Amino acid sequence: MPDLPTDLAALAALVFALGARHGLDADHLATIDGLARFNAPQRFARWCGAIFALGHGAVVLAVATLVALASRSSPLPAWLESVGTWISITCLAALGLANLHALFTTPPGLPVAPAGLKSRWLGGLQRVRHPAGVAAIGMLFALSLDTLGLAVLFGTAGGPGLPAVLGLGTLFVLGMLLVDGLNGLWVSRLISRSDARSLRLSRWISGLIALGCLVLAAWGASGALAAA
């Protein structure tokens, strides 16, 4: 987990950026893509990304609050950070390879949907036609070690003050909400169009996701090995 700065403005900017980066997770993009496409006839389809992010963020805030309360009585184990780091690195590498596979195996003339791990394992759960179901899927996807690791980070970084913990968590959720909400709106717009420009854009997006995941995995692995 990254060390957070002590300066208030830098801390707020970093946590918001972490939320935005988390919103770019391939699992988020793939799931929102599937939800928006399945609910295309529904009026709330364009808001699937925002609803998913709100459900996801509710779990982050709840876990951060519980960790903040629990850490007052007993410290967290030292090995948790190292294990969480390598799990995140492994997941990023797998997501990068999955998106490269999707990019090169999708036939020309078809849009490339982002590929995710949890979205493949839990793909059937994306067939919901109610906003509450979309929020529930967001909550379910938050029950992963990478997301819970960030919640633990916020729960311990705020010190003894619960308002500080909730403030950090809220900034993280806002960053994620911005990215996932825009993604939902973009997918809804993409569905309504089928021109060549939209198809090319979907391929560029999948390629950038793959590249970003692999670069972050390599960067994280090099840092973890250097610190070992």
N, C-alpha and C positions, 0 to 999 in steps of 0.2 A: 504494500500500500504506500502511496506517496506521502512524504512529510508535508504537512500543511504550513504555510507561512503564518507568522504572527501578526503582520500588518492587516488591519481590518479590511481595507479596500482590496488588497491583493488576495486575501483569503476569500472574500465574496466573489471576486472575478474568477478565481481558480475553481471554486465549487460550482459556479454557474457553468463554466466551461466543461467540467467533468460531467455535469448533467447533459449538456448538449452532445458531448462525445458518446455518452451512454445511449442517448437517443439514436445515434447513428449505428448502434449495434445491428449486425446483420439479422439477428433474430427479431429485433423490433421491426426492422424494415420489411422482412419477409412476412411477419404475422400481420402487420398493418396492411400490407399489400393484399394478403388473402382475405382479410376481413372486409376491406373496402370493395374488393371485387365481388365477394359473395353477397354483400349488402347493396350492390350498385342500384337496385330498384328502390331502396329505402332512402328516405330523405336525410337520415342521419349518417349516411355512408361517408360523406366528406369529413365528418367529425370522428371517425373511428380512431384515428391516430391520437387525438387529444383525449378521448375517453380511455383508451388503452393506457396512455401515460398517467392519467389521474389514478387509475386503479393500481398501476405499478408503483407510483409515488406514495400511495397510501401505505403500502407495505414497508417501503423504505423509512417513512416517518415513524411508523409503529415500532419497527425493530430498533431504530436509532434511539427512540425514547426508552425502550426496555433495556438496551445496553447501557445507556447513561445512568439509569437507576440501579442496574445490577453492578456496574463497575465501581460504585461507591463502596461496596462491601468486599468484592473479590476481584483481583486483576485478571486480565485475559491471558491465556497461555502464550508464551513467547513464540512457539512454533507456528501459530496461526497465520502470521503475516507471510512467512515463507511458503507455506502450503497454498495459501490463497493466491500468491503471486504466480506460482507455477501452474496452477489451475487456470488462471486467466490467460497466461501465455499459451497453454495448450489449446484452450477454446478459441483464441484469436487465430492461431495457425490453422485449426480445423475449419473455421469459418472462411478464412481466406481461400483455402483449397476448394471448399464447397462452392464458393462463388465463381472461382475460375472454371470449375467443372460445368456450372450452369451456363456460364458465358460461352464456352466452346461447344457445348452440346445442344444448345437451343437452335433450332433450324432458322435460317434467314427468313425474315418476314414475320417473325413472332417476337413479342416483347420478352425481355429477359427479366424474370422475377428474382429478387434477392433471395439467396439461399441461407437458411439458418438451421441450427441444430435442434433447438427446442421446437421450432416451428415444424420440423419434419416428424419428430417423435410425437408431438401433440397436435398434428395437423387436423384431426377430426374435430377438435374442440373449436376450430375457427368457424365452424358452421353454426353460428348463432345469429339470430335476427332481432336482438334487443340490445339497447345500450348497456343495460345491466350485465348482460352476458359478456360484452366486449370488455367492460371494466373488470369482471371476474377473471377473464383470461390475462389481463394485465397484471392482476394480483398474483395469479398462479405463476406467471413467468418471472416474477420477482423472487420466487423461492429457489434461487440458484446461488452458488457460492460466490460468484463475482458480484452480484447485486447485494447480497447479504454482507459481503466483505466491505463494500462501500458504506452500508448502513452502520456497520460496526465502527468504521473509521469516524463517521460523523458523531456517533454516540460517545466516543472517547475524546474527540478533538475539542468538544465544547466545554471540557472541564466539568466542574460541578453544577454549572448553570444550565438548567433545562431549557430556558428560552434561547440560549446560544445554540444548543443542539437542534432545536426545532427550526431556528433561523437558517442554519447550514443545510438542513434537510430540505427546507422549503426552496432555497436557492437552487439546489440540485434538481428538484422536481420541476422548477420553472424552466431551467435549461433543457431538460428532457421534454417537457411539454411543448416548448417552442419547436424543437426539431421534429418530434413525432407528429405534432399537429400539422406542421407544414407538409410532412410526408403524406399524411392522409389526404390533405387537400390536393397535393400533386397527383397522387394515384387516381383520385376521383376524376381529375381533369384528363389524365392520360387515358382512362377507360372510355371517356366520351370522344376520344380522337383515335384515329388509326392511320395517321399519315406517316410518311417515312421519317420525318424529323423526330416524332415521338418514339419510334422504334430504335433509331440511332441513340437517342438520349437514354433509353432504358439500358442499352448495352454499355454506354459510357458509365452510367451509375453503378452497374454491377462490377465493371472493371475497377472503378475507383474504390468500391467497398473491399474487393479482394486485395488490392494493393495496400490499402490502409491497414487492413487486418494483419497482413504479413509483415509490413513494416513495423507496426506496433509490437507484434510478437517477437521479432528479431531484436528490437530495441529493448524490450523488457527482459529478454533472455540474456542479452549482453550485460545489462545492468545487474541482474541477479547473480550472474556468474562472477562479475567483477567484485561484488560485495561478499561473495562466499569465501 
